[in-house]
């Protein structure tokens, strides 16, 4: 089998997996096509995802249904003000050997030792407890009593956040927000979708989803995503897009310097490329175009751009700034190669 046919086969595998997973999710989830696509891009890119939306939009149901569809172990952690770090990672207890009478410490694993972690209302617990997830998200391991315990692969943290409740919440620190590949906005359903939701959820019938992929298949598809080639022109476009958000750089347009207090770091560029690779494969292509980078720009950048007081007072949002950036930092197609140039701001 030549290289071209191997690439085609790899793209078809992920495209088919995407189609089947969406069909299974549709048994319990109505609409949310964009949300599902962005969530699957995170999964196949080995990224973590933050779902932001008002209560009642099926964020929790979406994550739990996805875990069942992927035949992965699932744990839901309900974040509350009294939740402690040990409630997430686990704790050491003294255990006595009945045969010898000797006592020794034993580590009891917490709910973080699962493939899919639903961190429900993650902003409802203090930063000390939020930080318990940092090592797990970055290193895929937990350290307790000087001992390191690796997490089972694949491992995803899919967190939910309610944007309208402020009392009793603790905003996520920027360092932890940066660990999430995507910040996905979950919007209200359309009129037709809401009618279908009523038909689906107000009867005695409970649709059952079929397990589609297991851990070995997911790990293989993740490796396939990493193997998608990216041209230098697309890499340069992603770098220019991110560098245009940094106030101290010559690449930043005037409206960025007027509206932002802080821009995106190198992890944003990494996730633009990884997200572009996964999106390209989900659409059946084994190459990344600038359009793939543009398509994932909002979920990658919206939680990495910190607006200043002036912008907040004027109602300027990170999404609005990203939209203007995409209009300002433009890729051009020429002679089959993609180039990026910064237009006048």
Helices and strands as residue ranges (DSSP letters): H 3-25, H 33-44, E 48-52, H 59-69, E 74-78, H 86-89, E 90-96, E 103-109, E 116-120, G 122-124, H 127-130, G 131-133, H 134-139, E 141-144, E 147-150, E 156-161, H 174-177, E 180-185, H 191-201, H 215-226, H 232-243, H 254-259, E 260-262, H 266-282, H 290-295, H 297-301, E 306-307, H 309-313, H 318-328, E 329-334, E 337-342
